[in-house]
C-alpha cells in the first residue's frame, strides 16, 4: 500500500494534468472562435458600409 503522502502527490499531479488540459482546450476554443468571428465581422461591416453608401446615393436627403 502506498503512503498517504505519495497518494496525495499522485492525485495532485493527476488534477494538475486535467486542469492543464482543460485550460489548453479552453484557449483553443477561444482562438478558433476569434479566427471565425474576425472575418465574419469584417464582411458584415463591409456589407453595411456598402449598403449605406448605395442607399445614401439613392436618397439625396440622407447624403454622406
ABEGO torsion letter per residue (X at the ends): XBBAAAAAAAAAAAAAAAAAAAAAAAAAAAAAAAAAAAAAAAAAAAAAAAAAAAAAAABAAABX
